[in-house]
Amino acid sequence: MSKIKIKLVRSGIGRTKGQKLTLQALGLTKMNKVVEHESTPQILGMVEKVKHLLEVEKL
């Protein structure tokens, strides 16, 4: 599987509880934090849910 690099560029403050929990599940706790994940359907679904807060780069 390929990997993706995910960066939190907008804050989770003021977002719905589901979006905050999705960010936490992805490992994004602070602004400008970057994490790498395998490009699985589960991860891509979580990214799609909060895509307006993230920058995503394929590796």
DSSP file (Angstrom, degrees, kcal/mol; ACC not computed):
  #  RESIDUE AA STRUCTURE BP1 BP2  ACC     N-H-->O    O-->H-N    N-H-->O    O-->H-N    TCO  KAPPA ALPHA  PHI   PSI    X-CA   Y-CA   Z-CA
    1    1 A M              0   0    0      0, 0.0     2,-0.1     0, 0.0    39,-0.1   0.000 360.0 360.0 360.0 150.9    0.0    0.0    0.0
    2    2 A S        -     0   0    0     37,-0.2    37,-2.9    36,-0.0     2,-0.3  -0.433 360.0-126.7 -83.8 165.2    1.1    3.6   -0.6
    3    3 A K  E     -A   38   0A   0     35,-0.2    56,-2.4    -2,-0.1     2,-0.4  -0.780  13.9-153.9-110.9 156.8    1.4    6.1    2.2
    4    4 A I  E     -AB  37  58A   0     33,-2.7    33,-2.2    -2,-0.3     2,-0.5  -0.968   9.9-140.3-127.8 148.6   -0.1    9.5    2.6
    5    5 A K  E     -AB  36  57A   0     52,-3.4    52,-2.5    -2,-0.4     2,-0.4  -0.937  20.3-165.2-108.3 125.9    1.3   12.5    4.6
    6    6 A I  E     -AB  35  56A   0     29,-3.0    29,-2.5    -2,-0.5     2,-0.4  -0.942   5.4-172.4-118.9 131.3   -1.4   14.5    6.5
    7    7 A K  E     -AB  34  55A   0     48,-2.5    48,-2.1    -2,-0.4     2,-0.7  -0.984  22.3-133.2-125.5 132.1   -0.9   17.9    7.9
    8    8 A L  E     + B   0  54A   0     25,-1.8    24,-3.0    -2,-0.4    46,-0.2  -0.751  34.1 162.6 -83.5 114.9   -3.4   19.8   10.1
    9    9 A V        +     0   0    0     44,-2.3     2,-0.4    -2,-0.7    45,-0.2   0.581  59.9  47.3-111.5 -15.0   -3.6   23.4    8.7
   10   10 A R  S    S-     0   0    0     43,-1.7    -1,-0.2    21,-0.0    43,-0.0  -0.971  89.8-104.0-128.5 147.3   -6.8   24.6   10.3
   11   11 A S        -     0   0    0     -2,-0.4    -2,-0.1     1,-0.1    19,-0.0  -0.228   9.5-140.6 -70.3 152.7   -7.8   24.4   14.0
   12   12 A G    >   +     0   0    0     17,-0.1     3,-1.8     2,-0.1     2,-0.1   0.422  64.7 122.0 -88.0  -1.2  -10.4   21.9   15.3
   13   13 A I  T 3  S+     0   0    0      1,-0.3     3,-0.1     7,-0.0    -2,-0.0  -0.431  78.8  15.3 -64.8 132.3  -11.7   24.6   17.7
   14   14 A G  T 3  S+     0   0    0      1,-0.3    -1,-0.3    -2,-0.1     2,-0.1   0.505  99.4 125.0  83.1   4.4  -15.4   25.2   17.1
   15   15 A R    <   -     0   0    0     -3,-1.8    -1,-0.3     1,-0.2    -3,-0.1  -0.449  69.5 -84.7 -91.0 167.9  -15.9   22.0   15.1
   16   16 A T     >  -     0   0    0     -2,-0.1     4,-2.2     1,-0.1     5,-0.2  -0.240  38.5-110.2 -68.5 161.2  -18.4   19.2   15.7
   17   17 A K  H  > S+     0   0    0      1,-0.2     4,-2.4     2,-0.2     5,-0.2   0.885 118.3  54.8 -60.7 -39.1  -17.5   16.5   18.2
   18   18 A G  H  > S+     0   0    0      1,-0.2     4,-1.9     2,-0.2    -1,-0.2   0.892 108.2  48.2 -62.2 -40.5  -17.3   13.9   15.4
   19   19 A Q  H  > S+     0   0    0      2,-0.2     4,-2.2     1,-0.2    -1,-0.2   0.894 111.1  50.5 -68.2 -39.2  -14.7   16.0   13.6
   20   20 A K  H  X S+     0   0    0     -4,-2.2     4,-2.1     1,-0.2    -2,-0.2   0.909 111.5  48.2 -63.8 -41.8  -12.6   16.6   16.7
   21   21 A L  H  X S+     0   0    0     -4,-2.4     4,-2.3     2,-0.2    -1,-0.2   0.854 109.3  53.5 -68.2 -33.7  -12.6   12.8   17.4
   22   22 A T  H  X S+     0   0    0     -4,-1.9     4,-1.8     2,-0.2    -2,-0.2   0.922 108.7  49.0 -65.2 -44.0  -11.6   12.1   13.8
   23   23 A L  H  X>S+     0   0    0     -4,-2.2     5,-2.5     1,-0.2     4,-0.6   0.914 112.1  49.1 -60.3 -42.4   -8.6   14.5   14.1
   24   24 A Q  H ><5S+     0   0    0     -4,-2.1     3,-0.9     1,-0.2    -2,-0.2   0.893 108.8  52.5 -65.1 -39.5   -7.6   12.8   17.4
   25   25 A A  H 3<5S+     0   0    0     -4,-2.3    -1,-0.2     1,-0.3    -2,-0.2   0.827 107.2  52.7 -66.2 -31.1   -7.9    9.3   15.8
   26   26 A L  H 3<5S-     0   0    0     -4,-1.8    -1,-0.3    -5,-0.1    -2,-0.2   0.619 119.6-112.7 -77.3 -12.4   -5.7   10.4   12.9
   27   27 A G  T <<5S+     0   0    0     -3,-0.9     2,-0.9    -4,-0.6    -3,-0.2   0.648  71.7 138.7  90.1  16.6   -3.1   11.6   15.5
   28   28 A L      < +     0   0    0     -5,-2.5    -1,-0.2    -6,-0.2    -2,-0.1  -0.817   7.8 146.1-100.2 101.0   -3.5   15.3   14.7
   29   29 A T        +     0   0    0     -2,-0.9     2,-0.3     1,-0.1    -1,-0.2   0.664  59.7  36.9-108.8 -21.7   -3.4   17.1   18.1
   30   30 A K  S >  S-     0   0    0    -19,-0.0     3,-1.5     1,-0.0   -22,-0.3  -0.914  91.1 -86.7-133.0 157.6   -1.7   20.4   17.2
   31   31 A M  T 3  S+     0   0    0     -2,-0.3   -22,-0.2     1,-0.2     3,-0.1  -0.315 110.3  13.6 -61.3 144.1   -1.6   22.8   14.4
   32   32 A N  T 3  S+     0   0    0    -24,-3.0     2,-0.3     1,-0.2    -1,-0.2   0.564  87.9 147.1  64.4  12.9    1.0   22.1   11.6
   33   33 A K    <   -     0   0    0     -3,-1.5   -25,-1.8   -25,-0.2     2,-0.4  -0.597  34.7-152.5 -76.6 139.7    1.6   18.6   12.9
   34   34 A V  E     +A    7   0A   0     -2,-0.3     2,-0.3   -27,-0.2   -27,-0.2  -0.949  15.9 177.2-117.8 132.5    2.3   16.0   10.2
   35   35 A V  E     -A    6   0A   0    -29,-2.5   -29,-3.0    -2,-0.4     2,-0.4  -0.939  19.6-139.5-129.5 154.7    1.6   12.3   10.4
   36   36 A E  E     +A    5   0A   0     -2,-0.3     2,-0.3   -31,-0.2   -31,-0.2  -0.949  24.9 172.1-114.7 136.2    2.0    9.5    7.9
   37   37 A H  E     -A    4   0A   0    -33,-2.2   -33,-2.7    -2,-0.4     2,-0.1  -0.951  38.3 -99.4-136.4 156.0   -0.5    6.7    7.5
   38   38 A E  E     -A    3   0A   0     -2,-0.3     2,-1.9   -35,-0.2   -35,-0.2  -0.480  43.0-111.4 -67.7 148.1   -1.1    3.8    5.1
   39   39 A S        +     0   0    0    -37,-2.9   -37,-0.2    -2,-0.1    -1,-0.1  -0.512  60.9 152.5 -86.0  71.2   -3.6    4.7    2.4
   40   40 A T     >  -     0   0    0     -2,-1.9     4,-2.6   -39,-0.1     5,-0.2  -0.587  59.5-109.6 -95.7 161.7   -6.3    2.3    3.5
   41   41 A P  H  > S+     0   0    0      0, 0.0     4,-1.8     0, 0.0     5,-0.1   0.850 118.6  53.9 -59.0 -34.0  -10.1    2.9    2.9
   42   42 A Q  H  > S+     0   0    0      2,-0.2     4,-1.8     1,-0.2     5,-0.1   0.933 111.3  43.2 -66.8 -46.1  -10.6    3.6    6.6
   43   43 A I  H  > S+     0   0    0      1,-0.2     4,-2.5     2,-0.2     5,-0.2   0.912 113.2  52.1 -66.0 -42.9   -7.9    6.3    6.8
   44   44 A L  H  X S+     0   0    0     -4,-2.6     4,-2.1     1,-0.2    -1,-0.2   0.850 107.9  52.7 -63.7 -33.7   -9.1    7.8    3.5
   45   45 A G  H  X S+     0   0    0     -4,-1.8     4,-1.5    -5,-0.2    -1,-0.2   0.897 109.8  47.7 -66.7 -40.6  -12.7    8.0    4.8
   46   46 A M  H  X S+     0   0    0     -4,-1.8     4,-1.1     2,-0.2    -2,-0.2   0.901 111.5  50.7 -66.3 -40.4  -11.5    9.8    7.9
   47   47 A V  H  < S+     0   0    0     -4,-2.5     3,-0.5     1,-0.2    -2,-0.2   0.903 108.0  53.2 -63.2 -40.9   -9.5   12.3    5.8
   48   48 A E  H >< S+     0   0    0     -4,-2.1     3,-0.8     1,-0.2    -1,-0.2   0.851 103.6  57.6 -62.6 -34.4  -12.5   12.9    3.6
   49   49 A K  H 3< S+     0   0    0     -4,-1.5    -1,-0.2     1,-0.2    -2,-0.2   0.823 122.5  23.3 -67.1 -31.8  -14.6   13.8    6.7
   50   50 A V  T >< S+     0   0    0     -4,-1.1     3,-2.2    -3,-0.5     4,-0.4  -0.029  80.2 128.9-124.0  30.0  -12.2   16.6    7.8
   51   51 A K  G X   +     0   0    0     -3,-0.8     3,-0.8     1,-0.3    -1,-0.1   0.733  66.1  66.6 -62.0 -23.2  -10.6   17.4    4.4
   52   52 A H  G 3  S+     0   0    0      1,-0.2    -1,-0.3    -4,-0.2    -2,-0.1   0.583 104.9  44.8 -73.9  -8.8  -11.3   21.1    4.9
   53   53 A L  G <  S+     0   0    0     -3,-2.2   -44,-2.3   -44,-0.1   -43,-1.7   0.454 109.6  66.5-107.2  -5.3   -8.9   21.2    7.8
   54   54 A L  E <   -B    8   0A   0     -3,-0.8     2,-0.4    -4,-0.4   -46,-0.2  -0.718  60.1-145.1-121.8 161.7   -6.0   19.2    6.3
   55   55 A E  E     -B    7   0A   0    -48,-2.1   -48,-2.5    -2,-0.2     2,-0.4  -0.998  26.8-162.8-117.7 130.7   -3.4   19.2    3.6
   56   56 A V  E     -B    6   0A   0     -2,-0.4     2,-0.4   -50,-0.2   -50,-0.2  -0.948   9.4-176.8-120.6 134.7   -2.8   15.7    2.1
   57   57 A E  E     -B    5   0A   0    -52,-2.5   -52,-3.4    -2,-0.4     2,-0.3  -0.997  20.7-135.1-131.5 130.8    0.2   14.6    0.1
   58   58 A K  E      B    4   0A   0     -2,-0.4   -54,-0.2   -54,-0.2    -2,-0.0  -0.648 360.0 360.0 -82.4 140.0    0.7   11.2   -1.5
   59   59 A L              0   0    0    -56,-2.4   -55,-0.1    -2,-0.3    -1,-0.1   0.397 360.0 360.0-102.3 360.0    4.2    9.6   -1.0
